Amino acid sequence: MPAIVGQVSADTSNSVTPSRTSRVNHIQRRIYRLPQVMAATGFGRAWIYTLMGRGEFPKAVKIGQRSVGWDADLVDKWVATRLDGVA
């Protein structure tokens, strides 16, 4: 018998549990600290901060009282554009 508007169908064969949905939609984000950014770019600390100041490199994000980090995805994309010659 088809479901009537306002009633909940008993057929749950196609439903996805919330825990599975959250695992499927969850994208792992990583934070690079300065040594990782330096290794990924080949640049030193001063040049990374110079490029940040010019708006030519992803900005560091405060992750603690006295620490900063970079969104790894943004840094990796920045490196990829340089390797593709889109500087």
N, C-alpha and C positions, 0 to 999 in steps of 0.2 A: 504494500500500500504506500503511495507517495506521501511525503511529509506535507502537513498542512502548515500554512504560514502561521508562525507563532509557536509552533511545536518544535522540539529538538529531535532530530532524527537519531535513532539508536545506532545507525551504521557509523562506526568510527574507524573503519579499515584504512581510510586515507588520511587520518589525522596524524599530526606530528606532535610529539610530546614537547612541552616547553624546554626541557633540558636539552633535547636534541636540537631544537631550533636555535638555542643560544650557542651551542657548540658549532653549528653550521655557520651561523652569521658572525661569529666571533673572529675578528682579525687580530692576529698577534702584533702588537706594536712594541717597538723596542726603543730604548734611549741610548744614544751614543754619548759617551763621555769624551773629553778632549783627546785623549790618546787614540781612541777609535776613529775620531774625525780626522786626526792627523794621519793615521794609517790609511784611511779611505781616500784622502785627497792628495797626500804627499806634501802637504803644506805644513808650515810651522805655526805655532800658536799666534804669533803677532800677525801673520798674513791672514789667517782665518778671521781674526777679529777686525782687521782692516777691511776685508771683503764684507763682513757683516755690517760694519759701519757705513759702507757704501751702498748697502742694500743688494749686494751681488752674491750673497751666500745666505742660506737659511739661518734665521735668528736662533740663538740659544734660548732655552726655556728654563726658568728657575725651578729646580726640583727639590730644593731643600733650603735651609737657612743660608748656607754658604756653598751651594753647589748648583751647577747648571748642566744641562745636557741638550742634545739635539735630537729631533725626531729622526730616527734612522732612515725612514722611508724618504723623507725630504732630502737628506744628505745623499742617499743612494741615487735618487732621481737627478740631483744636481750633478753628481759624478757622471751618470749615464749621458746627460746632455752634453757634457764636455767631451766625452769619448766619442759621441756621435758627431762632433764638430759644430754644435749649435751654441757656441759661447756668446 
